[in-house]
Amino acid sequence: MRYYSKQLFQIDAEVFYHSLTAHQLAVYSYLVFCSGSRNACQMNVRTIAAACGCSESSVRRALHGLRERGFIDVKGAVQKLRSGGYRRTCNRYYLLDRSEWKPADRV
């Protein structure tokens, strides 16, 4: 896991008006923290869980909730093997524009 020393990041204050759970807020904040200029990051659930101090199943639930509410988009990544097959790798998480965020009552 990368260690970011004293790196600051900004998060949109409107996120607090969408009634996110504590895990959803922690996971979203970590994704914002790790995202680059393209508003995307690629990591596995285990890394997110370790950084947020919660279980992998909590991270999966949080990611599912964030995706349903329009905060993120998730693209599964695959790698082609020499044998001709494929294997799953880490997902890529895209942070969506706040105009796509859905309030809790419309979920």
N, C-alpha and C positions, 0 to 999 in steps of 0.2 A: 504494500500500500504506500502511495506517495505521502510524503509529509510536507505540508505547505507551511512554511515558517512565517508567521505574522502577516499573512496575506489577507487583505480586506476585500470584501465583496458587497455588492448592494442587492437588496431584494425589494421588489415592489411592495409598498405598504398596503396596497389593495388586497394582498393575499390574506390579510387578517380579517377581511370582511366576508370571507367565503366559508367560514365554519369548518376549517380543516381540523382533523384530529391531530394530536401531538405527533404521532408517527408520520402522518402525511406531511406535516409542516417540517419535521426534521429531514425527511427524505427529500422533499422539494428543495429545502435550503441547501442540502448537500449537493444535489444535482446542479443548482445555480452556482455553487461554489466551484464545482469541478468543470463546468461548461466553459468552452472557449468562445472565441468571437463568433462562431457559427451557432451558438446556443445549443450545442450538442455535446454529449459525453458518452463514453463507452466504458462500461464496467460491469462486473458481475454482482449478483445479489449479496454474496458473502462480504464483499468489500463495503457495500453500502451499509449492511447490518453492523459491521465492525465499527465503522465511522459514526453511525448514529446511536450505537449502544442498544440495539434491539435485536430481536430474532429475525432470521431469514423469512419466516412466514409473515411476520409483521411488515417487513419490507415489501413482500409480494402483495399483501393486502393494500398497503399504502400506494404502491405503484399502480395497482388496478384502480383504486379510487381516484388517483390523480389523472389517470388516463380517461376514465369515464367523465370526469368533470372538466376536461379540456385543458389541463395544465401542461400535460406532456403528451408526446406521441412516442411509441416504442416500436422500434424496428428490430426484428430478430436478425442476427448475423449468422452466416454459415461460411464455412471454409471448405474449398474443394480439396480432397485428398488425392495423393498420387495414385491410389488404387481405383480412382474414379468415383468414389463415394463422397459423401458430405458429412460434416460434423458441425454441431451448433457451437457457436462461440458466444462471447458476451453480447448482450443487447446494446443497441445504441439508443439513447434517450434524447429526444429533441424537446426543448422548452418552447412552448407555444406562446404566441402573443396574448396579452391579457384580454384582448377583444374576443378571444375564443373561450375564455373561462366561463363556466356555467355556475350560477348560484346553487347552493345546496338544495333549495326547494324544487329545482328543475331536473334533478338527477334521476 
